[in-house]
Amino acid sequence: MSDCFFHLDQTIYRRMQEMVLQERYNDPIDQSIRQFTHMLLSFAFMPVNKVPAAFSTLHATYPG
């Protein structure tokens, strides 16, 4: 399976907007949502078999 990283990024950012997280994403002091989003996007570069464990770990640290 192969998709465009740009479109993945856009989909995740739109979802954040729907969840009213854009303001927190752009907060210059609290970068936790921005960092979480970037870590989520990094899954695109992981071996598929590692994604479930990484997602579980990331989910446990969700700053929301």
DARA-V903423 format. One record per residue. PHI is phi as a letter, one per 30 degrees, with the letter a starting at -180 (* if undefined). OMEGA is omega in radians with two decimals (* if undefined). D_FIRST is the distance of its C-alpha to the first C-alpha in whole Angstrom. Layout:
phi=[PHI/PHI]
omega=[OMEGA/OMEGA]
d_first=[D_FIRST/D_FIRST]
This chain:
phi=[*/b/b/d/d/e/d/d/e/d/d/d/d/d/d/d/d/d/d/h/c/d/d/d/d/d/d/d/c/c/c/d/d/d/d/d/d/d/d/d/d/d/e/d/c/c/d/e/d/c/d/e/d/d/d/e/d/d/e/d/c/e/d/d]
omega=[-3.12/3.10/-3.11/3.13/3.13/-3.12/3.04/3.12/3.14/3.13/3.14/3.14/3.10/3.11/3.08/3.11/3.10/-3.13/3.13/3.12/-3.09/-3.14/3.10/3.10/-3.09/-3.13/-3.11/-3.12/-3.13/-3.09/-3.02/3.14/3.10/3.14/3.12/3.14/3.13/3.08/3.09/3.12/-3.13/3.09/3.13/-3.09/-3.13/2.97/-3.04/-3.10/3.13/-3.04/-3.11/3.13/3.12/3.12/3.11/3.12/-3.13/3.14/-3.13/-3.12/-3.10/-3.06/-3.04/*]
d_first=[0/4/7/10/12/15/14/13/17/18/17/18/21/22/22/24/27/27/28/30/29/29/33/32/29/32/34/36/37/35/32/30/28/27/26/24/22/21/21/18/16/16/14/11/13/13/12/11/14/16/15/17/20/19/19/22/24/23/24/27/28/27/30/31]
